[in-house]
Amino acid sequence: MKKKKTEADKALDEFFNLFIAKQKAAGASPAELAVQGDDLIKKLMKRFYESALAGEMDDHLGYEKGQRKGGKRGNVRNGTSRKKAISEHGELEVAIPRDRKGEFEPKILPKNQRR
């Protein structure tokens, strides 16, 4: 007897199908698409951390990336820096956004912490 898929299972299937379609559209080779367990988890964790950090920066500055500066005067985005974080699935290299005045303190991956 075949088990019915729940809504969560359907959403997860749709997510992975969309993820693979985007990778193919970006020119990923078949070898790059053949990611195994921990590699996929690491990629998803990296994407999660980077999007969460971008949200924290939006909140810190008072405006979203690409919008006119409406937040704190004189403080704007100033690129990113790399940080190596360690998880139970291995080491991740995450892009941490910076601000011009150096006042941004990330909460999800605090400064001087790797785990």
N, C-alpha and C positions, 0 to 999 in steps of 0.2 A: 504494500500500500504506500503510495507516494504522499509525503508530508506536504501540506499546503504552506506556501511562503507567507510569512507575516509581512506587514507593512514595512517594518524595519529591515527585513531581508530584501524586499523589493527596492527600498531606497538605497541600501548598500550596493546591490547589484547595479543599479543605475549610476551610482557614484563611480564605481570601478569601470564601468563601460565608458562613461564620460572621460574619466582620467586617461584610459588607454587611447581613446579617440583623440584627445588633446595631445598626447605624446606622439601619436602617429602624425598628426597635422604639423607638429613642430619639427618633424624630420627624424624622429627616434628610429634607430635601427632595430631589427628583430632581436638582436642580442640585448639592447638596452631595455626592450619591452619585457624580456624574460627575467624580471626581477624576482627574487626569491624572498620569502618570509621577512627576515630582519631588514633586508634592503628596502622593501616596500614600507615597512613600519618606520624606518629611519627617514625616508623621504616624506612621509605623512607628518611625522613629528616636526621635521624641519619646516615644512610649510605651515603647520599650526603655530609654532613659535614665532616665525617671521610675521605672520598675519596678526597675531596677538600683540607683538611688539609695535607693529605699525599702528594698531588701534590705540595702544598706550601713548604713542607719540602724538597721534591726532588729539587725544584728550589733553595731553600736556601743553601743546601749542594752541589749542582752541580752534583749529580748523583742519579739514581733511586735506590729504595730499592732492595737489592739482587745483585747489580752490584759491581764491584770492586770500591773502593774509588778513585775517580778521581777529587774530588772537593777540598774544603778548607782543608788544611792539619791539622790534629789533631782534627777535629770536625766531629763527627759521630753521628748516631742515638743512643738514650739512652732510649728506651722504650717509654711509654706513661703515661700520667696522666689523671685522670677523671675530667670532668668539667660539671656542671649542667647548662644547658642553658634553658631559658624560651621562649616559642613561644606561638602563639595564640592557639595551639593545646595541650598545657601542657608542662610539664617539660621533657627535654631530657638529658640523660647522655651520653656525647660524649668523646671519647678517643682522647686526644690532644697529638701529638707526641712531644718528647723532643730531644734536641741535647746535646751533652756532655758539651759544653761550655756555654749553657744557653742563646744563642744569638737569638734563633728562636722566632720571633714575628708574630703570626698568624694574617692574615688580615681579614679572614671571620668570626672568633670568637675571637676578640681581648682580650688580657689579661685584667682582672678586669672588664669585661662586661659580663652580663648574658643574655641580651635580644638581 
